[in-house]
């Protein structure tokens, strides 16, 4: 007796399509990727894709919203109920690194097609989210200055931009001989550099 394989529930099919699309957007670029290419990758007709999404932009919207909701959720949790700026910043670094590793395709989309997304009204929330991310960093850095934890001449917005660019890069760096660093090793290294610097004690 043969059995028929059950079709995946709609929610699972939808999630699968989003993952496929995210990988294509990251590889080819959002604007260069067509609905047909997404459908082909999923093994369905282009028309079938519209049973789940009304446009390519709808797919991109879901990918980016989920990514930023994850990042901002970590930022808000890091700052909640904590008065020590150094503790908050460490939490932010660890939570955002974890979120970025979960949403690598979305991060690549945002980096590669920021000019396109930021010019579209539909994606106006991207600028709002980025402003909240920046302001969270700046608030903690400025508070650290006020408490005497951080240097008084520290330029909070400059430091934020530098740290953001370090954090928002792929976490799959490879050493010359092919040995990789784990995410925890990268985060620990960044935090040591941030809080302790590279100057030897007494120098």
Residue pairs with C-beta under 8 A, 6 or more apart in sequence:
7 13
8 16
10 52
13 52
14 52
16 42
17 38
17 42
17 49
17 52
17 53
17 59
18 59
18 62
18 63
19 105
20 38
20 41
20 42
21 33
21 38
21 56
21 59
21 60
21 63
22 63
22 105
22 106
22 109
23 105
24 33
24 37
24 38
24 41
25 33
25 60
25 63
25 105
25 108
25 109
25 113
26 104
26 105
26 106
26 108
26 109
26 112
28 37
29 112
29 113
30 56
30 60
30 109
30 112
30 113
30 116
30 117
31 113
31 116
33 56
34 56
35 46
35 49
35 56
36 46
38 49
38 56
38 59
39 45
39 46
39 48
39 49
42 49
53 59
57 120
57 122
60 109
60 117
60 123
61 122
61 123
63 103
63 105
63 106
63 109
64 106
64 109
64 110
64 117
64 123
64 126
65 125
66 103
66 106
67 99
67 103
67 106
67 107
67 110
68 125
68 126
68 129
70 99
70 102
70 103
71 96
71 99
71 100
71 103
71 129
71 133
72 129
72 132
72 133
74 91
74 92
74 95
74 96
74 98
74 99
75 92
75 95
75 96
75 132
75 133
75 136
77 91
77 95
78 88
78 91
78 92
78 95
79 88
79 91
79 92
79 136
79 140
82 88
82 91
85 140
85 141
85 143
85 144
85 147
85 149
85 150
86 144
86 149
86 195
88 140
89 137
89 140
89 141
89 144
89 194
90 191
92 136
92 137
92 140
93 163
93 167
93 187
93 190
93 191
93 194
94 187
96 167
97 167
97 171
97 183
97 186
97 187
98 183
100 107
100 167
100 168
100 171
101 171
101 183
104 170
107 168
109 117
110 117
110 126
111 168
114 126
117 123
117 126
118 126
118 127
133 164
134 157
134 160
134 164
137 156
137 159
137 160
137 163
137 164
138 156
138 157
138 160
141 150
141 154
141 156
141 159
141 160
142 156
144 150
144 154
145 151
145 152
145 154
145 156
163 190
163 194
166 190
167 190
171 183
171 186
172 180
173 180
173 181
173 186
174 180
175 181
181 189
